[in-house]
Every structure is written in structure tokens, then in C-alpha cells.
């Protein structure tokens, strides 16, 4: 990993001065008085009046942009939906709602495109200690997605603790239930900075020694992979989190259905199970699930410009909670502004792309790229993927609880290597949206061996470059509540910053629509 980071940095360091100079040069031009809207004010959309001023097509007029009260309302609704697993009723009904909002926002030629996949659906799960003095039910936090199936009555077997430093011998856990502890390593911002070649951080919030211990940096995937080779009947993974922070954990989500049924438990239940394992107790694990073919849907629509060349605005519709992912509704707010700009004032057409299947290994993005490799992709000048905007930073305490640090969650914009011009416009957009505390980074895997299985970076936008070769900027944050299905994220969001960020992304799209396509071209993965 270190050599890869050094390679990325060596490719990108020469651009740092360019970007910082660019941000400084444009900060005055991009700053403007953004009117204060009461978050608790009236939930309403701006009037659908045409924005005939040429300046409105160069820089967003904040008075004409969606207010934060509406954005909060959307967020509350999204939180109410709970986990939107790909293809679930919650996900599919949200796609229906977004379809209606796209039409209301003025997006034209809105259509749905089928995305087939095998849907894994759990229906019942639980743990019971069945022998020993502490026999009885054990509280579970969630199931491990796509981990497999058990009989309806569950499986009863001896519970065996697998130490973190040990590697089970293949087949050694056959007929047993494995208990492992997930580790979240201590980390600082300097580890995230090592991936980057630049930053937008005028207030210097990205201090190198700032804590950056994150759930998604845990060894969950690696440990589960190692355990599977030992062929246990089931796996119980103990999260180093309290009941609230562990609830609804949904990871990993690559859509690969495996044969090691697994459940998550929080720290308190884990301590109880460790005692049961030490006493050679048996436990019953239940995980009833089914798999069936399913078709979800991508949503596409356009905002016509003077040229048939395209700027893509993308996010995904499936998710765990409001923050994962708030991108679709942000794009609706952007579209409602952009649709009111006369096409003769908009240099390029905007393609709104809301994909399904983020939780099935990017199935929606992959389907879009396969279907439109010959017609849409050749017309794309650049794409912007927006994920998890406005998130506040919540840190993990020693007791496994999480609480606000009073800071905003650090962000990263991932882009292809050597995307100098694209990066310059990204910095301008970050400046406009006051999206400080953001790193700019190249791919974490710039030379994938297999574009169908290897990940370029963590984010839905990776597929647009990794599988489509498009000039792509993927804004993403990774807060500690990101993977918690059903978690109430409204308290974890700054809605004023959310709105300002959406304005910045709109300015970014407008700026990219004016840049010659030749200047935006990037090298394909592997070059």
C-alpha cells in the first residue's frame, strides 16, 4: 500500500501549486453573499421561472436555489425509509419518488433502465447460547450481507474464539461456529493525506494528528475471508462499538453471495459470547435468507444545452440511511436550478444519472456503461459523482460509543491520474461550495488487473472511470455512521453546508460545461 501511495503522490505532486493558485485566484470571484434560510422555515421549491441572465449560467444565483428546509425535509423522509437494500421495497419506492422529482425539477426524457441481479434477502436471524450458566438469547446488531444461508431452525454447534493474530487452517472450523473480533485500527488524518496530492482547506481543519479512526477502515472483510477457508457452520463478528453505533451494520456489500453465514454483535454482546466460548459452550445461530433474480432500475434524464456533449451528474439510490446516499436529492436541487437556464445559455447538455446497485458491487453503473458504451459514453466530456455531503464528524470513544467532534467530516474527491484541468475546476467548485476539509486524490488502485472485479477507489464514481474511461470527479466522505442501516442521520448533517455544497457542485458542472472536451480527457485505467 505504501509504494502505491508513493506512486500516486509522485504522479500528482506537481499539480499542487497549480491547484492552490487556482483556488486562491478564484476565491474572491466565487464568493458571494449566500442568503440565510431558516432550517425550520417553509418547505418549498424556488419558482420554475426561467433564468435568462447570462450570469446565471456561469455562477449560481443563491436566491434561486433550493432552500435548506426542503433539503432537511428530504433527509427526514430518507431516514424514515431505513435501510434501502438494493431492490427492497424501500429502495424501489424511493426510485419512484426520485422519478417524480426529476420530472418536477424540469429534467426531460426521464426514463428507467432495468438492472438485473441476484437479490439476497434475509428474513430471520438471531443467536442463542444453548449450554452453560448464561444460556439464552444474545442481542444481534445485524447480519453480514450476502454471507449465505442457514436452515430455518438454525445451526447449533460449539462456539470457538478465533484470535485476531491467528490464521485458521483450512477446514479446521468445520462443524463449529466461529467467533471473531473486528478491529478498527487507530488512525490519523495524515493517513488519509498520504493518499492525496492536494487539498482545499482554507481553515486548516485537516490537521495531520486529527483522529481518523473509521469503521470502514476495519479488518472486517479480511477476517471474514480468512475465516471462510476454515469452513465454519457460521460466523459471529464482534464490533468494537456500543449497541447504538453497531446497530444495522451493513458491510461488506459487493453482492457476492458466500457460504459462511454471519451475524454482527456489539461490544457488550461480544463480551458475553467470549465468555461462552471460553467455557466451551454451544450456540445456535439463525440466518434464514433466500436468493432470487430481480430487476431494479437506473434513472436517466437530460437538461438540454447547446451541444450534445454531456456532463454527467451521478449518485446512487440504494443506501443505509439519509447520508448514504444524499446525492440523488442534492442532484434534484441542482437540476431544478439548471433546468431553468435556457438551453442556448448552457454550453453542454447535462445527463442526470441515478444508479441502483451500489450495494451489489456497482451493478447499476456497470449496467449503464455496458448499455451505452457506443452511444452515450463517446459524448461525455466529464462526470461528477456526489456522495455523503454535509456530514458531521462523529468519533469513536474507547467504550465503543460515538459522538460529535464539532467538526465536519473530511472529504475526498477521487479523480483519474493526471486530470489537471478537471482538478482545477474541482477546486473552483469546492471553493464556491465552501466544501473545506477536502482532499484531492488519484485512484487508490491506478493499475487494476481486472476492471470488472478490481476497485479503482471507494465510491460509486469509480466505475465511470475504471470501467468507462470517463473524466470523473467523485466527491465522497466516510463518517462512522455510514454503514448503519436505519440510523437517524438528520442530527449528523449541517443543512446550511449541505446547501452551499450543492451550489458549489452546480457551479462545478457549469464550469465544466465550458471547458473544451480535449482538455478534459484522461488516460484510461492501466495506463
Protein Blocks (a to p, Z undefined) as FASTA:
>chain_A
ZZmmmmmmmmmmmmmmmmmmmmmmmmmmmgccdddddfklccddddfbdcfbfklmmbcc
fklpccfklmmmmmmmmmmnmpadehiaklmmmmmmmmmmmmmnopahiacddddddddd
dfbdcdddfedjkgccdddfbdcehibccdfkopadddddddfkbccdehklgoiacddd
dddddddfklmmmmpcbdcdfkopagfklccbdfklpcklmmmmmmmmnopabdcdddfb
dfklmgopacdfehpacfbdcddddfklmmmmmmmmmnopacdddddddddddddddddd
ddddfbfbdcdddddfbdfblmlccklmmmmmmmmmmmmpcfklmmbacdddddehklng
olmmmmmmmmmmmmmmmmpmbdcddehehiacddddfkopacdehiacdddddddehilk
lmmmmmmmmmmnopghiacdddfblbcfblklpcfbgcfklmmmmmnopacdddddddfk
lmmghiafklmpcfklmmmmmmmmmmmmmmmmmpcfklmpccdehZZ
